[in-house]
Amino acid sequence: MDEPDPRKPHRKAHSGRKAEKKEAKKKKFLNDPDAAKKRNPKAFAIQSATKAERRFRRTMDIKSKSFHVPKVDRTPARPPPAIVVITGPPKVGKTTLLKCLAKNFSGQKLTSIKGPVTLISGKKKRITFIECSNDINMMIDLVKIADLALLLIDAKSGLEMETFEFLNICQIHGMPRLMSVLTHLDLFKNVKAQRSQKVFLKKRIATEIPRCEKMFYLSGMLHGEYLKNEVHNLGRFVSVIKYEPSSWKKTHPYVFVDRIEDITDPETMAKDPNCNRQVCLYGYARGGALKRNSHYHIPGGGDYLIRNIHFLPDPCPLPDKLKKRSLNEKERLIYAPMSGVGGIVYDKDAVYIEMKEDPNKDKEEEAETDKLLRSMAAVQHPIDEKIKAAPLQLYPGAEPVADQDGLSSDDDEDENENDSDEEDESDDDFFNGNGFTNSESEDESSDDENDHDDFDEELNGKGNKRKVRFADNENYNSSSDEDISDCDKKLPKKKKKIEADSDQETDFVEMGEAKWKDNLVKRAADDFYERQKKSVSLQRLVYGQSQKIQESDDSDSENEIGGLFRIAKHEKEKKNSMSDNAFDCSIFEIAVQRDWTNEDELLMIKDCFVTGKWADDEDAEHLLNEDDDELYGDFEDLETGTVHKGKEKINKEDSEGESDADEENSEEKKPEDEKEPETEKAKEQKEMTLKEKRIEKKKKLKELFNQQFDDSKERAYHDDLKMEADAQGELNKTEFEDLDDDVRVQFEGYRPGLYLRIEIDSMPCEFVKNFEPCYPLIVGALLKGEEQMGYLQARIKCHRFYRRQNKQLVLKSGDPLILSIGWRRIQTAPIYYKVEDNLRCSFLKYTIQHRFCMASFWGPITQQKSGILGVQTVSEISLDFRIAAVGSITEVNHATNIVKKLKLKGYPREIFTKTAFIKDMFTSPLEVAKYEGAAIRTVSGIRGQIKKALRVPPGDFRATFEDKILLSDIIFLRTWVKVPVPQFCIPVTSLLLPSGEKMKWKGCRTLGCIRYEQGLKAPVSQDSNYTPIERKSRQFAPLIVPKNLQKALPFKDKIIHKVKKQRDPENERVAVIKEPHEREISKVLNMLKTVHQAKVKTEKKSMWLRARAHRKEKRKIEDLRLKKLQEKKKRIMSKRPNKAPDM
């Protein structure tokens, strides 16, 4: 058993052709997902049609969920700061969180915050924070402009009424992105109770908010601030979240004012302190593009016509360099002028501008002064001796010539030399200030500047000599090409090499020039050549020639060292600095004078006209011949194989390989020295036969056709919509991109992102006197027609939370209601109605509970589907829910057609067969004439119609009926009378009130509120009371049958007349005379009966008293038992941990 198996074991091949083929086959099987399906198709067949259908349905459902209506991206290149609103109930930590976030983003600690605070949160994003109090006016205004809302919730108190009010306002005016933040978590002593409260609040908020964002927890405070790590995490989410503005914001541009300035003439204010003011408002444009000649509305201030709009430099600009991973401290800007940050401090009666000075300025000046004194003390030779001994370099590459060598110069040359020195210094300063070098940090830029200075000294020999500069325009060439080439030969080799390396970086002068400019330069040089032959140019001898921009084909290859490494960026920029400074700014372009009477000059522009000789790609005749060649050129009949020759092609490059003969002819015509080297693709194209070329061309056309028309699997209808939206968005961005802002605003208006200055005349003085920075100031644009008034129809419902003292309230028609529509907050008197099946608008005295109804009111024209929010008053802050109604605009009309039912009744005065005279329904013939032809009806259901009025008495009329009526019938006329809608609308001007009364704005009060305040009761009308109806019993006449009919009746139906007997009461009654003994017995029995009845009555009364006392005692015992049971429950529940109730 232990002996080895003599048979040879199998050894798997690891190398060789066979092993390689097996390995390739295995890899192909593993990489090909359909390999197993091809090998065993039955294993992948449909086993169940139901499962396959479900799988397909699920796949398509998931795919369809990702579909959305493509929208055109209208986001500007530099968007305005996103508005983040911090809201919550009082004493929840809104101001503290705002201070912590401002410190997190800017690094500055703010002592007091008033108004908006704009910060830079990233390389491409800015944020404007604003705090929202529990004022209903502020909540409504801020929801309309908010991009993100931070809901601060006291974890110990739970969700309060202000949070629910804010959420309902968001649902009406466009839901912004919401993030909830829990505070006061350190008040929980029990960790388990804290965790259960978190879970409960998270579930409750998720039910209220359809798109619930992440919830953040602020566990505690340290030194009066929230923990740094928690604030940093919250700020990170705030800065990276994406916002999608609503369609209403996109169509209604607005400006969120962060600065205000009163520019009224002081003399006018001195004469009349209450005169209207002229005010300038500053802020970023948001939403859409603002127009000059548009109407604007300030919520809480009224409608205004803007006098002028200007755009200003951005006070909080984004960093220019976007290649860095993070921002440095200098780029973390903050702009809050109303809070005293940013150089402007607002006081009640003044505006203070803070002029900050650099604390190190005096030290630097002292250091520079000491340095200058030391340098002056160290001077050994006077300045004139240094100038005489300094060498002068006439042209680049030449040996420097000293003053002792015999070179004379006049005063003008000395002045030019001094000027050149000054120009050198100014140019260096300008270069360093503008930052042509794209350094990514201050250290790198300083290094580059030092390298640049060293390189200048290397080129010029000494620091006080003028640098080599060249003209930035090739039109100023003052010598021939030979002179230029001679000067180039004299340049040092090192300089030439550096210039060749930096050609691509220094071509920014000639980058945008067209091709025709090259010819202009050549012709200009020829024109100047003859004139400059006779005169010697000192400019050329001293400064050299204007260097032409060289071709940079080999620049990429030369920047590589050995084909492996590239030169560092700062080294490359150091070399480019020479080329940037090489352009001589002092050389001006000389206008070219031409003599158009000369024939040579005319021949130069002869080809610019239609009769001249044009290029092949511009000549119309040549282009038509090319089109004819495509139609009538060589072709082959694929069915018969016959080749048909067309016209001989002239000056055509056969790039598509349509004919070998043409290629050979064209190659023969070309000289040998002009033939270009054939590439591999050209050789393969030449080796292909004519038939193969035709087939290849048809395949390409087939693929192109399939891509455009038949490729429906890859491009669906949704993809086409996305492509259209993307194309429109790209067109919107690039249409006015190249224009200056001054010209651009005239075409498209003031786009979002610009910082604007808005001037408004006739602003009420109360607005300036009572201005408070904590209240938001919004300048909202109105669309065309929205400044007009009209009747608005809305679909409205009384809110289910609107209660008073736990009683559900309804709204009454005609009562004033404050509505928030668009930018406005107005008070109006809506009339409620419902639309019936026959489209009749039936009047409603009160709104329907838990159901929508229609409302009509007088107000500003607003586009349809705009949200409506209604409150009874904005002056009270109570524990009850303040939002009374919600809805949306459905229609705008110039008139209303609301009717209510009116029932008139009358009585017949005279009756004929089917005609009757009716009275007591109308009072005059005019009223009767108005209702002629109206349908009437009796109580018994007999229908009739009003015909004509009678002369006397006035108000009576003749009516016809379908049957005869009775005098006792009552006739009813059902009519519908029109209900007028009052033209009542006043704006809510809360911003014009003093600081302590902004939350106490009161408009018109309801009638019930006035009666309640004055202690009056509602008047009672006697006609409205229900009175008992007294109806007389009707006496019917006896039935009389004629005698002839009685005779004809059968015997059993004949009426039997019985004679009634006369009653004799004296004979019917029998007199009973009792004996004296019997009378005594009757008397005793009556006495006993009377005593028994009195006894029974007394017992009943005593038993009722006992029962009442027993019930009272039993009630006391039951109350005592319930009280003890309640105390017992309280003791038990107090010992148990708090548990959130199930929702």
HELIX and SHEET records of a PDB file:
HELIX    1   1 ARG A   17  ASN A   31  1                                  15    
HELIX    2   2 ALA A   35  ARG A   39  1                                   5    
HELIX    3   3 PRO A   41  PHE A   44  5                                   4    
HELIX    4   4 ALA A   49  LYS A   65  1                                  17    
HELIX    5   5 LYS A   94  SER A  106  1                                  13    
HELIX    6   6 ILE A  136  ILE A  145  1                                  10    
HELIX    7   7 MET A  161  ILE A  172  1                                  12    
HELIX    8   8 LEU A  185  LEU A  187  5                                   3    
HELIX    9   9 VAL A  191  GLU A  208  1                                  18    
HELIX   10  10 LYS A  228  VAL A  240  1                                  13    
HELIX   11  11 SER A  247  THR A  251  1                                   5    
HELIX   12  12 PRO A  266  LYS A  271  1                                   6    
HELIX   13  13 GLU A  329  GLU A  331  5                                   3    
HELIX   14  14 PRO A  337  SER A  339  5                                   3    
HELIX   15  15 LYS A  361  ALA A  377  1                                  17    
HELIX   16  16 ILE A  383  ALA A  389  1                                   7    
HELIX   17  17 ASP A  403  ASP A  405  5                                   3    
HELIX   18  18 ASP A  411  ASN A  434  1                                  24    
HELIX   19  19 GLU A  442  ASN A  460  1                                  19    
HELIX   20  20 ASP A  481  LYS A  490  1                                  10    
HELIX   21  21 LYS A  493  ASP A  501  1                                   9    
HELIX   22  22 TRP A  516  LYS A  533  1                                  18    
HELIX   23  23 LEU A  538  TYR A  543  1                                   6    
HELIX   24  24 SER A  555  GLU A  558  1                                   4    
HELIX   25  25 LYS A  569  ASN A  581  1                                  13    
HELIX   26  26 GLU A  599  MET A  604  1                                   6    
HELIX   27  27 LYS A  606  CYS A  608  5                                   3    
HELIX   28  28 ALA A  620  TYR A  632  1                                  13    
HELIX   29  29 ASP A  660  LYS A  669  1                                  10    
HELIX   30  30 GLU A  672  GLU A  674  5                                   3    
HELIX   31  31 GLU A  680  GLU A  687  1                                   8    
HELIX   32  32 LEU A  690  PHE A  705  1                                  16    
HELIX   33  33 ASN A  706  ASP A  710  3                                   5    
HELIX   34  34 TYR A  717  GLU A  735  1                                  19    
HELIX   35  35 ASP A  741  GLU A  748  1                                   8    
HELIX   36  36 CYS A  765  LYS A  769  1                                   5    
HELIX   37  37 PRO A  925  LYS A  930  1                                   6    
HELIX   38  38 SER A  990  LEU A  992  5                                   3    
HELIX   39  39 SER A  995  LYS A 1000  5                                   6    
HELIX   40  40 LEU A 1007  GLN A 1014  1                                   8    
HELIX   41  41 GLN A 1022  SER A 1024  5                                   3    
HELIX   42  42 LYS A 1043  ALA A 1048  1                                   6    
HELIX   43  43 PRO A 1065  GLU A 1068  1                                   4    
HELIX   44  44 PRO A 1076  LYS A 1135  1                                  60    
SHEET    1   A 7 PHE A 216  TYR A 217  0                                        
SHEET    2   A 7 ARG A 177  THR A 183  1                                        
SHEET    3   A 7 LEU A 148  ASP A 154  1                                        
SHEET    4   A 7 ALA A  82  THR A  87  1                                        
SHEET    5   A 7 ARG A 126  GLU A 131  1                                        
SHEET    6   A 7 VAL A 117  ILE A 120 -1                                        
SHEET    7   A 7 ILE A 334  TYR A 335 -1                                        
SHEET    1   B 2 MET A 221  LEU A 222  0                                        
SHEET    2   B 2 GLU A 225  TYR A 226 -1                                        
SHEET    1   C 7 TYR A 254  ASP A 262  0                                        
SHEET    2   C 7 ARG A 277  ARG A 286 -1                                        
SHEET    3   C 7 TYR A 755  MET A 763 -1                                        
SHEET    4   C 7 GLY A 302  LEU A 312 -1                                        
SHEET    5   C 7 HIS A 295  ILE A 298 -1                                        
SHEET    6   C 7 ILE A 778  ALA A 781 -1                                        
SHEET    7   C 7 TYR A 254  ASP A 262 -1                                        
SHEET    1   D 2 ILE A 344  TYR A 346  0                                        
SHEET    2   D 2 VAL A 351  ILE A 353 -1                                        
SHEET    1   E 2 GLU A 560  ILE A 561  0                                        
SHEET    2   E 2 PHE A 565  ARG A 566 -1                                        
SHEET    1   F 2 PHE A 635  GLU A 636  0                                        
SHEET    2   F 2 VAL A 643  HIS A 644 -1                                        
SHEET    1   G15 CYS A 985  PRO A 987  0                                        
SHEET    2   G15 ARG A 824  THR A 828 -1                                        
SHEET    3   G15 LEU A 817  ILE A 821 -1                                        
SHEET    4   G15 GLY A 867  VAL A 871 -1                                        
SHEET    5   G15 ILE A 883  ASN A 893 -1                                        
SHEET    6   G15 MET A 789  CYS A 798 -1                                        
SHEET    7   G15 CYS A 853  PRO A 860 -1                                        
SHEET    8   G15 ILE A 831  VAL A 835 -1                                        
SHEET    9   G15 CYS A 841  LEU A 844 -1                                        
SHEET   10   G15 ILE A 898  ILE A 911  1                                        
SHEET   11   G15 THR A 915  LYS A 919 -1                                        
SHEET   12   G15 PHE A 957  PHE A 961 -1                                        
SHEET   13   G15 ARG A 943  ALA A 949 -1                                        
SHEET   14   G15 ALA A 935  THR A 938 -1                                        
SHEET   15   G15 ILE A 971  LYS A 978 -1                                        
END                                                                             
